[in-house]
Amino acid sequence: ETRSFKRGLLEEQLAWLAEDMETSRKNWKVALLHKDVLQYRIHGRPERTEGISDIGEAFMPVFDMLGVDLVFTAHLHTYRNRGHIYAFAKTPEQKGPLYILTGVAGNVRYPNLWVDHALDQTVAPQPETDNYLTMTVTHDTLEIACFLPDGTKIDRVEVVK
């Protein structure tokens, strides 16, 4: 919780984000966050409900308003493609940012901890192993692909302007 760290920090972050995105003249708007925007249920912990995390509650409406194209998150050590989400709901077309939870790299694993979220579109094979992402960017296309270390493709998704 940012309030316990520094009073007003969240407001500072949101103001900086809005200014940075609004003054950018780049074709693509990409945001990177460590904490994830979704809250997952956890096996064996029925009190933990599925939903939007406090980070998601704070940042997702701002991403919608600013026209962010892609949001990469981390923290949960798993790859999840959520597709496009706008106003906290999955959208059938490319409305709202594409949300990608980037996956595992390193030696920390949480085998079978997370219960799949209703917004998950693609989930890496369980139990998790390392993965890597590639991103190909052109003027009108942004492509993200996820691979296992042996080159097996887990997912490929494209955002088109």
Secondary structure, DSSP 8 states (H G I E B T S, - for coil): -HHHHSTTHHHHHHHHHHHHHHH---S--EEE-SS-SEE--BTTBTT---EE-HHHHHHHHHHHHHT--EEEE-SSSSEEEEEEEETTEE-SSS-S-EEEEE---SS---TT-B---TT-SEE--SS----EEEEEE-SSEEEEEEE-TTS-EEEEEEEE-
